[in-house]
Amino acid sequence: MEPVERSSEISRLLDLLREQLERIGQEVSGEGPGAPNVDPRGSLRTALEAGRELLERLRAQIRREQALLDHMLDPHLRTHLIRRSDPWREGGVQREITVLFADLQGFSDLCDRLPLEDLVPLLNRYLRVAWEAIRREGGVVDRFMGDAVLGWFNAPHDLPDHTYRALRAAWRMQQELALLHATLPPEQRRRYRIGVHVGEAILGPIGTPDYWTYTVVGSVANYARRLQEAAPPGQIMISRAVFERLRDRIEARALPVFPVRGGAQVAPVYRFLGFREEQP
């Protein structure tokens, strides 16, 4: 039901309830037509039935909208936004986050070869791997973009050790992908290329008052994407900022030449090789 249609239906039920209550008031006061001959209890029952109908319809509509919201918005974001009286007016916040950007290598060619009834379920299986890994480590899945995934950690709520957990989510994605591949024919096996970066970002409702999404804005997300684009299939690329923060806990190989912006600057980046401690 469209918002306008729902509003009209609720208004109709409210009008019916109001009419019944007004009629009861007139009959009880003896002012209504034929009031002495009318038992107000009958009208009261009618009004109560109309009220129950209104409540049941409202409950059903709320359940439908809640179910839709549950499937379209990350649970962390849903809880955060529901607790805000007016997220749009409250605007954005600036804070440090770790961004994970992942893309499936060579998935586009499958779009041209697989029938739709096979393609969509296959893509969803790959995306589920990313979703579960990010969620398990306390991150937020910002959105899916075709076969790409954007996730971030340490917002909207504080997440201790968020950079480590983001990298562990990336590692989990690669581990779980191996299990998924065991169930797929070789021609359908694809690998994630992943980039991870940490830095300051702005998070908030971006768009218009009528249509907006709560997302991340800033160079940290762009840089994570560029790291992902530079990563070989099945590999995780991390920025120098990530490496410096975790250097005592991970193994990584430096790749010193990496254009930062417009090719005028270069910054060292690292290929993640593994954790120094065994992961659960």
N, C-alpha and C positions, 0 to 999 in steps of 0.2 A: 504494500500500500504506500502510495506517495505521501510525503508530508502534508500536502494540501488536502488530499483525500482523508487522511487520518484526522487532521484537524477538523474537517467538516463532520466526520462521523462522531467524534467526541463532542462537538458542539451540539449536534442533534440530540445525543443522549442526555447531555446536560440540560438542554432546553426541556426535554420531556420530564426529567426529574424535577426541574424548577416548576413546571406547570402543575405537576402532581402535588408538590408541596404547597403551592399557592392555593390550589383547590381545597386541600385539607384545611388550611388556615381559614379560608372563607366558610367552609362548612362547620368547623368547630365554633367560629364566632357567630354563626347564623346569618352571614351576609350572602352566601352563595345562593344561586338559583336552586330552589327545591331543597334548601339546606335542612329543614326540619325532617324531611323524609329520607335523608341519606345517612347511612352509617359511615362515619369518617374512617372507621377501621378498614373498610374495604378499599378506600382510596389510599390509606396508609400502606396497605399491602401492595397495591399497584406501584406506589412510589418506591417502596423497598425493593420490589422486583426489578424496577427500572434501574435503581442504584446498583443492585447486584449485577445486572447485565453490563452496566457501565464498567464496574470494577473488573469483571471477568474479561471484557474486551481489552481493557487497559493492561491487565496482567499478561494476556496472551500476546499483545503487541510488544510489551516490554521484553518478554521472553524471546520473541523472534528477533528483536533488535539486539538484545544482549548476545544471542547466539551468533548473529552476523558479526557483531563487534569482536567477539571472542576469536573469530577466524580471520579477521582483517587487521588486527592490531596486536603488537607484541604485548604479552601480559603485563610486563613492567610498565610500559607506556600507558596501557589501559588504566591500570590502578592509579598511576600518577595523574593522568588527565581527569579522571572521574572525581578525584579529590579536590580539583581546582574549580573555583566558582566560575571563572571565565578565562581559560587559558590564552585566548587570543589577546585580550586586553593586558594580561600579565606579561606578555612578551617573552623574550628569550633570556638565557643565562649564558655566561661564559665560564667554562671550566675545562680542566684537563681530562682528556679521554684517550683511550687507545682504540684505533680503528682497524678493523679487519676487512679487507676487500678480497673477494674470491670470484674467479670466473672459470667456467668449464672449458678446457682446451678442446677445440674442434667440434663443439656441439652443434654449431650452425650447419655444418654439412649434413648432420643427421636430420635436420629439419627438412631438407630437400629429398631425403631418401625414405624416411619412415612415414607410414600413414598416421593421420592425426590420432586415431584411437590408440596407437602404440607410443607416439611421441610424447604426448602430455603426461601419461602415467610415468614414463621413463624419466622425464625431466623432474617431475615431482619427487621421485625417489632420490635423485641426486640432491635436490634442494633440501629434502628432509634431513639428509646427512649433515648439511651445514647448519640447519636450524637446531637440530638436537645438540650438536657440539657447542654452538654459541650459547644456547640456553643453559646447558649443563654447567658452563663456566660462569654463569651469572651475567652474560651479556645481553644486549638488545639487538634483535634483528630489525634493522631500520626498514629494509624493503628488499624484495627480489626484483631484479631488472633482467627479464629474460632468463638467461642461464647464469647471471651474476648475482652476488649476494653482498650486501653492505651491512656490517654489524659494528657495534661499538660497546665499550665497556667503561664503567664509572659514571654513568648517567642513565636515568635521571637521579639515581641514588648513588651514594658512595659505595665503591667496591674496592676493598683492600687488595693490594697486589694486582691491580687490574691489568697491567701490561703483561705480567707473567700469565695471567689467566687467559688473556686474548691469544697469546702465543700457544698456550696449551689447547685452546679451542681449535686453532689452525692445525695443530698436530693431530688432534682427535679426528678432524675431518679427513686427513690423509689415512689414518688407521682404519676408520670405518669405511672409507671408500674401497679399501682392499677387500673387505667383507662383502660389500655390494657387488664388486666385480666378479666375485666367485659365483654369483647367481645370474650373471649376464653373459650373452654370447660375446665373443671377442670384438665384433664389429660395433657393439654398443658401449664399449668401455671407454670412458673418458676420465681425465684427471684434472683436478683443481690446480690452478695457479693462484697463489695467495700472497698478498702484501700486507704487512703490519707496520703501523707507525703510531707514535704517541705525540701529543701536543695539545695546545690550547685550541678550543673550538667554541662556536656559538651554537646552542641548541634551543629550539623553540618552534612555535607554529609559523610555518613559512607558506605564504600563498595570499589569499584574500579572506575577508571576514566570512564569505560564503563558502569557500573551499580552501582548506589548508591541510598540511601534513606537519607533524612534529618530527623534525629531522635535524641533521647536523649541517652546519655551514662553516667553511674555512679550508685553509690549505692542508690541514691534517688529513682530511678525507681524500683530497685530490692527490696528495703524495702517496697515500696508501694504494690508490688505484694505479699510479704510475709504477710503484713497486710490483704490483700484481702483473702489470703488462710486461715487465722485464723478467719475471720469474719463468724458468723453464717448467714445462708440464710436470705436475707432481711435486713441485718444490715450493718452499716458503721463503720469500725475501723480506728482510727486516731492515729498518732504517738504523742509522747510527745511534739515534736517540734510544731506540729499543735495545740495541746491543749494549750501550753504555750502562743502561739500567740493569741489565740481566747478565752481564758478562761473566759473573762468577757462578752462574747457574746453568749456562747453556754452552753448547759448542756451535761455532759459526765460522764461516770462511769469508774473509773480506774480499769485496769486488770494488776496487777503489774508484773506478771511473763510472760516474752515473750523472747525466745531466739533470740539473735541478729545475731550471726554468729557462726556456728559450735557448738552451744549449750553452749559455754563457758561463754557467757555473757548474762545478761538479762536486759531488759529495760521496763519501764512502758509504757503501751499503753492504749488506751481509746476506749470505745464503745460510739459512738455519739448517744445522746438521743434527741437532738432538739435544736432549736435556742431560745434565750430568748426573741427575738422580733418576731412578726408575719412577715412572709415572703410574698412578693407579688406573 
